[in-house]
């Protein structure tokens, strides 16, 4: 028997796999003549919880199968982790669709970042036909929510909602929608999606599973550590004016080795979650810390880890004022006085990007 919500074959063995339902629950619901959903779909429908399960999926194939039924898509992006959550492979799949961009977590940015300036920065970074489709929001504070819903309602009565994991998609939809949920199967898909009705508009939002990535620091952490490291309030920031040859850690999975010519020391800020430890030291001590204090002094990771548990890479950048060096899924370095060279040591899967400053050097 297949689950009517997601189309997965019912199974009783592994709750981490598609189609799982406790056998006693399955038998009881059959006997009572009630609807039988797998555990994941049941929780989606009755509790509004869209849970991740462990299965091998091709998100491009899955997303294409969803897209066929929609003309308009709401893409939720995390402004804190823009490089990790606005992705070219997703943008390519959405070609030909009207895309509304809900750029979430405005509340995490320094108050010096104005919404108008942020929208201009976003327009430069994204392929957007209509700038009005960029909606800066905060699911936590409720900022921009009513405007977003009105904009969506002016375009369609149903919209597909997508986004990578941990962008705050569920929090956003909880702001927008009622708590009456249904699970909607789509032909050819491995997982169903959740249909939710807007509170204040005649629009249904179809929530999809979070898209998994493999190139963010967050992706290397267990779920409990992800909860600890995801920022919950305005980002922590610290100014550095290091001597030549100094090393600065942003947690245990990101090391910056600083070098420069001349007498003027560089100045930069580090931005990250309040739970991420910043630590400055010398090269000799840095080697010892990487091998002895991962998950101890240097967080993340959130528990003791071995240096040998990770495959590492080093990349070198020459940075200038007005630039930021982003470590996907962790934070960024914002340059205030240049030039200087930074050698970055991170796990080899982690994406590093140099971008135009989101936080102005003059701010």
C-alpha positions as CSV (number, residue, x, y, z in Angstrom):
1,X,0.0,0.0,0.0
2,X,1.2,3.5,-0.9
3,X,0.8,6.6,1.3
4,X,-1.8,8.8,-0.4
5,X,0.1,11.9,0.7
6,X,3.5,11.3,-0.7
7,X,3.2,8.1,-2.8
8,X,5.9,6.3,-0.9
9,X,5.4,2.5,-0.2
10,X,4.3,2.0,3.4
11,X,6.9,0.4,5.6
12,X,7.3,-0.3,9.3
13,X,11.1,-0.7,9.8
14,X,12.8,2.7,9.5
15,X,11.3,6.1,10.6
16,X,14.1,7.9,8.7
17,X,12.9,6.5,5.4
18,X,9.9,7.4,3.2
19,X,6.6,5.7,4.0
20,X,7.2,4.9,7.6
21,X,4.3,4.2,9.9
22,X,4.3,2.2,13.2
23,X,2.7,-1.1,12.4
24,X,0.2,-1.0,15.2
25,X,-0.9,2.5,14.0
26,X,-1.3,1.1,10.5
27,X,-3.3,-1.9,11.6
28,X,-5.5,0.2,13.9
29,X,-6.4,2.8,11.3
30,X,-7.1,0.1,8.7
31,X,-9.4,-1.7,11.2
32,X,-11.2,1.6,12.0
33,X,-11.6,2.5,8.3
34,X,-9.7,5.8,8.8
35,X,-7.3,7.5,6.4
36,X,-3.9,5.9,6.5
37,X,-0.9,8.3,6.0
38,X,2.7,7.7,6.7
39,X,4.0,9.3,9.9
40,X,5.6,12.2,8.0
41,X,2.5,13.1,6.1
42,X,0.3,12.7,9.2
43,X,2.4,15.2,11.1
44,X,2.4,17.5,8.1
45,X,-1.4,17.4,7.8
46,X,-2.3,17.6,11.5
47,X,0.6,19.5,13.1
48,X,2.0,21.6,10.3
49,X,5.4,20.0,10.7
50,X,7.3,19.4,7.4
51,X,10.0,17.0,8.5
52,X,13.1,16.0,6.7
53,X,13.7,12.3,6.2
54,X,16.7,10.4,5.0
55,X,16.5,9.5,1.4
56,X,18.5,9.8,-1.8
57,X,16.7,12.4,-3.9
58,X,17.5,14.4,-7.0
59,X,16.1,17.8,-6.1
60,X,16.2,19.0,-9.7
61,X,14.1,16.2,-10.8
62,X,11.7,16.6,-7.8
63,X,11.5,20.4,-8.3
64,X,10.7,20.0,-12.0
65,X,7.8,17.7,-11.1
66,X,6.4,20.2,-8.7
67,X,6.9,23.2,-11.0
68,X,4.6,21.8,-13.7
69,X,1.5,22.7,-11.7
70,X,2.4,26.3,-10.9
71,X,3.0,29.6,-12.8
72,X,4.2,31.5,-9.7
73,X,6.9,30.4,-7.2
74,X,7.8,31.9,-3.8
75,X,11.6,31.3,-3.2
76,X,12.6,31.9,0.4
77,X,16.2,33.1,0.8
78,X,18.2,33.7,4.0
79,X,19.8,37.1,3.8
80,X,22.3,36.1,6.5
81,X,23.4,33.2,4.3
82,X,22.7,34.7,0.9
83,X,25.5,32.8,-0.9
84,X,24.4,29.5,0.6
85,X,20.7,29.9,-0.2
86,X,20.4,31.9,-3.4
87,X,21.7,29.3,-5.8
88,X,22.3,29.5,-9.6
89,X,21.2,25.9,-10.1
90,X,17.8,26.7,-8.6
91,X,17.6,29.9,-10.5
92,X,18.2,28.0,-13.7
93,X,15.3,25.6,-13.0
94,X,12.9,28.5,-12.3
95,X,13.4,30.1,-15.7
96,X,10.1,30.8,-17.3
97,X,8.3,31.1,-14.0
98,X,7.2,34.2,-12.2
99,X,9.4,34.1,-9.1
100,X,8.7,36.1,-5.9
101,X,11.8,36.3,-3.7
102,X,11.1,36.4,0.1
103,X,14.5,37.5,1.5
104,X,14.0,36.5,5.1
105,X,15.8,37.3,8.4
106,X,16.1,41.0,8.0
107,X,16.1,41.2,11.8
108,X,19.5,39.6,11.9
109,X,21.3,42.4,10.1
110,X,22.8,45.5,11.8
111,X,20.3,48.3,12.0
112,X,22.6,50.4,9.9
113,X,21.5,48.3,6.9
114,X,18.5,50.1,5.4
115,X,15.8,48.1,3.5
116,X,16.1,50.3,0.4
117,X,19.9,49.8,0.2
118,X,19.5,46.1,0.8
119,X,17.0,45.8,-2.1
120,X,19.5,47.6,-4.4
121,X,22.2,45.2,-3.3
122,X,19.9,42.2,-3.9
123,X,18.9,43.5,-7.4
124,X,22.6,43.5,-8.4
125,X,23.1,40.0,-7.2
126,X,19.9,38.3,-8.5
127,X,18.4,37.8,-12.0
128,X,15.1,39.6,-11.4
129,X,12.8,40.8,-14.2
130,X,10.6,42.9,-11.8
131,X,12.4,44.5,-8.8
132,X,9.0,44.6,-7.1
133,X,9.2,40.8,-6.8
134,X,12.1,41.1,-4.3
135,X,10.4,41.2,-0.9
136,X,12.5,41.8,2.2
137,X,10.8,40.2,5.2
138,X,11.3,39.1,8.8
139,X,9.3,36.0,9.8
140,X,10.3,36.6,13.4
141,X,9.3,40.3,13.6
142,X,6.5,40.2,11.0
143,X,8.1,42.8,8.9
144,X,7.0,42.8,5.2
145,X,4.5,39.9,5.6
146,X,1.3,41.7,4.7
147,X,2.9,43.3,1.7
148,X,4.2,40.0,0.6
149,X,0.8,38.3,0.8
150,X,-0.9,41.2,-1.1
151,X,1.7,41.0,-3.8
152,X,1.2,37.2,-4.2
153,X,-2.6,37.5,-4.1
154,X,-2.4,40.1,-7.0
155,X,-0.7,37.4,-9.1
156,X,-2.2,34.0,-8.3
157,X,-4.4,32.0,-6.1
158,X,-1.8,29.2,-5.6
159,X,1.9,29.4,-5.3
160,X,4.7,26.9,-4.8
161,X,7.1,27.6,-1.9
162,X,10.7,26.5,-2.2
163,X,14.0,27.1,-0.3
164,X,17.0,25.3,1.0
165,X,17.0,24.0,4.6
166,X,17.2,26.4,7.5
167,X,16.0,29.6,5.6
168,X,13.0,30.0,7.9
169,X,10.4,28.8,5.4
170,X,8.2,27.2,8.0
171,X,8.3,30.2,10.3
172,X,7.3,32.5,7.4
173,X,4.4,30.3,6.4
174,X,3.2,30.1,10.0
175,X,3.0,33.9,9.9
176,X,1.0,33.8,6.7
177,X,-1.2,30.8,6.8
178,X,-3.9,29.2,8.9
179,X,-3.2,25.9,10.7
180,X,-5.4,23.9,8.5
181,X,-3.2,21.7,6.4
182,X,-3.6,19.1,3.7
183,X,-1.0,16.9,2.1
184,X,-0.9,17.0,-1.7
185,X,0.6,14.2,-3.8
186,X,2.2,15.1,-7.0
187,X,2.6,12.5,-9.8
188,X,6.2,11.2,-10.2
189,X,7.4,12.7,-6.9
190,X,8.9,10.9,-3.9
191,X,7.4,13.2,-1.3
192,X,4.1,15.0,-1.0
193,X,3.9,18.7,-0.3
194,X,1.8,20.6,2.2
195,X,-1.1,22.8,1.1
196,X,-1.8,25.8,3.4
197,X,-4.4,28.6,3.2
198,X,-3.4,32.2,3.7
199,X,-5.2,33.8,6.7
200,X,-6.0,37.1,5.0
201,X,-6.1,36.3,1.2
202,X,-7.6,33.8,-1.1
203,X,-4.3,32.1,-1.8
204,X,-3.0,28.6,-1.1
205,X,0.7,28.1,-0.4
206,X,2.2,24.7,-1.3
207,X,5.2,24.1,0.9
208,X,7.9,21.7,-0.4
209,X,10.7,19.9,1.5
210,X,13.8,22.0,2.2
211,X,16.4,21.5,-0.5
212,X,19.6,19.9,1.0
213,X,22.9,21.5,0.2
214,X,26.5,20.2,0.6
215,X,28.6,23.4,0.6
216,X,27.7,25.2,3.8
217,X,29.3,24.9,7.2
218,X,25.8,24.2,8.5
219,X,25.7,21.1,6.3
220,X,28.6,19.6,8.3
221,X,26.8,19.9,11.7
222,X,24.3,17.6,13.3
223,X,20.7,18.9,13.7
224,X,21.2,19.9,17.3
225,X,24.3,21.9,16.5
226,X,22.5,23.6,13.6
227,X,19.9,24.8,16.1
228,X,22.6,26.2,18.3
229,X,24.6,27.9,15.5
230,X,21.7,29.4,13.5
231,X,21.4,33.0,14.6
232,X,18.4,33.9,16.7
233,X,19.0,37.7,17.1
234,X,21.1,40.4,15.5
235,X,24.4,39.0,14.3
236,X,27.4,39.1,16.5
237,X,30.2,41.2,15.1
238,X,33.8,42.0,16.2
239,X,36.4,44.3,14.8
240,X,40.0,43.1,14.3
241,X,43.2,45.1,13.6
242,X,45.7,42.2,13.6
243,X,49.5,42.2,13.3
244,X,51.2,40.5,10.4
245,X,51.0,36.7,10.6
246,X,48.2,36.5,13.1
247,X,45.5,33.9,12.9
248,X,41.8,34.4,13.6
249,X,39.3,31.6,14.0
250,X,35.6,31.9,13.2
251,X,34.6,28.8,15.1
252,X,36.6,25.6,14.6
253,X,35.8,25.1,11.0
254,X,37.2,28.4,9.6
255,X,40.7,29.8,10.0
256,X,41.9,33.1,8.6
257,X,45.7,33.6,8.3
258,X,46.4,37.3,7.8
259,X,49.4,38.8,6.0
260,X,50.1,42.3,4.5
261,X,52.9,44.7,3.4
262,X,53.6,48.1,4.8
263,X,53.1,49.5,8.3
264,X,49.3,50.0,8.3
265,X,47.5,47.0,9.8
266,X,44.3,45.9,8.1
267,X,41.0,46.5,9.7
268,X,38.0,44.1,9.3
269,X,34.9,42.9,11.0
270,X,33.6,39.4,11.4
271,X,29.9,38.8,11.3
272,X,28.3,35.5,12.6
273,X,25.8,34.0,15.0
274,X,26.2,34.9,18.6
275,X,27.1,31.2,19.2
276,X,30.1,31.2,16.9
277,X,33.4,31.7,18.8
278,X,35.9,34.3,17.4
279,X,39.5,33.7,18.6
280,X,42.8,35.4,17.7
281,X,46.2,33.7,18.1
282,X,49.6,33.1,16.5
283,X,50.4,30.5,13.9
284,X,52.1,28.0,16.3
285,X,49.2,28.1,18.8
286,X,46.7,27.9,15.9
287,X,48.0,24.5,14.8
288,X,47.6,23.2,18.3
289,X,44.1,24.6,18.6
290,X,42.9,23.0,15.4
291,X,44.1,19.6,16.5
292,X,43.1,19.8,20.2
293,X,40.1,22.3,20.6
294,X,37.6,21.7,17.8
295,X,34.2,21.7,19.5
296,X,35.8,22.6,22.8
297,X,37.2,26.2,22.7
298,X,36.4,26.5,19.0
299,X,32.6,26.3,18.3
300,X,31.2,25.1,15.9
301,X,31.4,22.1,15.9
302,X,29.3,21.8,19.1
303,X,31.0,18.7,20.5
304,X,34.6,17.5,20.6
305,X,35.8,16.6,17.1
306,X,39.1,15.5,15.6
307,X,41.0,17.5,13.0
308,X,41.3,14.2,11.0
309,X,37.5,14.0,10.8
310,X,37.5,16.6,8.1
311,X,39.1,17.1,4.7
312,X,40.5,20.6,4.6
313,X,41.4,23.0,1.9
314,X,43.2,26.4,1.8
315,X,42.3,29.3,-0.5
316,X,44.0,32.7,-0.7
317,X,42.3,36.0,-1.3
318,X,43.6,39.6,-1.6
319,X,40.8,41.7,-0.1
320,X,40.0,45.4,-0.5
321,X,37.8,47.9,1.3
322,X,34.2,47.5,0.3
323,X,34.5,43.7,-0.1
324,X,33.3,40.9,2.0
325,X,34.6,37.3,2.2
326,X,31.7,34.9,2.8
327,X,32.0,31.5,4.4
328,X,28.7,29.9,3.3
329,X,26.6,28.8,6.3
330,X,28.8,30.5,8.9
331,X,29.3,34.2,8.4
332,X,31.6,36.7,6.7
333,X,34.6,39.1,6.9
334,X,33.9,42.7,6.0
335,X,36.9,44.8,5.1
336,X,37.4,48.3,6.6
337,X,41.0,49.0,5.7
338,X,43.0,47.4,2.9
339,X,44.8,45.8,1.2
340,X,45.7,42.5,2.8
341,X,45.9,38.8,2.0
342,X,44.0,36.2,3.9
343,X,44.5,32.4,3.6
344,X,41.3,30.7,4.5
345,X,41.3,27.1,5.9
346,X,37.9,25.4,5.8
347,X,36.5,21.9,5.1
348,X,36.9,21.2,1.4
349,X,33.2,21.2,0.6
350,X,32.6,24.7,2.0
351,X,31.9,27.5,-0.5
352,X,33.9,30.7,-0.2
353,X,32.8,33.9,-2.1
354,X,34.1,37.4,-2.3
355,X,31.3,39.9,-2.8
356,X,30.4,43.6,-2.7
357,X,29.8,44.6,0.9
358,X,26.3,44.0,2.2
359,X,27.3,46.1,5.3
360,X,28.8,49.3,4.0
361,X,32.4,50.2,5.2
362,X,31.0,53.6,6.1
363,X,28.1,52.2,8.2
